[in-house]
Amino acid sequence: MGFNIAGIVINKNLENSIETIEKAFSWNFAFVEEINFEQASENWKEESICDIYFSSNGTFIFLNMEMCIDEYKMKGSKVLTYALSETSMSFNVNITENGFI
């Protein structure tokens, strides 16, 4: 079994602005528990689960592979959407800036 990881990287720390992410992507978050980076970046995410890691310069959102097929856009930010599957030997990378591809 190969490594599989997918998610979104935003070029801003949005720890104190979760509603910005919810509004931009039409999502609703519910806090379950605090985890570390290693747990957040584990192989395979369940469909209804996302893990968020806040660094000093960015926000990392780890998602299910199917949620990262298309790009995500956020006004005023650079957004990288990625999916890497060693299992199927496939990858997808999209970059948007200020809401544009």
N, C-alpha and C positions, 0 to 999 in steps of 0.2 A: 504494500500500500504506500503510495507516494504522499508527499506533502501537498496540502491544498489550503490556500488562503485567499481571501477576498475582502475588499473594503473600500473605504473612502479616506482620503487625507485632505484636510483643509489647512490652509496656511496661516491660521490664527488659533490661539487658545480660546475656545468658546465655553470653558468650564462654567463661567458665570452667565452664559447666554444660551443655555440649552434651547430656549424657545426660538432662537434664531435658526437652529438646525431643524426643529420641528416645522417651522413655517416654510423654510426654503424647500424642504423635501416632502412636505405634507405627511409628516409622521407624528406619532404621539408616543412619548417615552414614559416608562414606569420604572423607577429605581428599585432594583431587587437587592443587590449587595455590591460592596466594593471589592474589586479584585486587582491583582497586579498585572503587569504587562505580559508576563509569560502566559498567564491564564487567558488574557484577552486575545492573544495571538495564536491560540491553539488551533489545531487542524479541524476543519469542518464546523460550521455554525448551524444551529437549528434555524428553521425558517423564521420563527417569530422572535429570535434572540439577536441582539446586537450588543457588542461590548465596545465601550468608548474609553480611550486612553487620552489624557490631556498632557501634552508636553509643554515646555515653556514657550515654544514657537508654533505649535500646531495642535490639531485635533485628529486623532486616528479613530475611525469607526470600523470595527471588524464585523463583517456581515456574511450572510449566506451567499454562495456563489451566484445563484440565480438573480439576486438583487443587484449584481454588479455587471450585468451585460451591457446596459446603457449608461451614458454619462449622467452625472449629477451637476447641477449648476447652482451657484449662489452669488448674488450680486455683491460686489466689493471684495471678492475672495477668489483665490486660485483653488481649484478642486481637482484632485487626482482620483479617478475611480479605477480600481484594478481587480483582476481575478487571475490567479495562477493555479493551475491544476497539473501536478506532476502525474497524477493518475491517468488523465486523458491526454497529457502532453499538449495542453492548450493554455493560452493566456489572452487577456484583454486589457488594454490600457487606454483610458480616455482622460484628457486634460481640458478643463474649461477655465476661463478667466473672466471675472466680472459678469458671469451669466452667459458667456458665449463660448462656442467651441473654437 
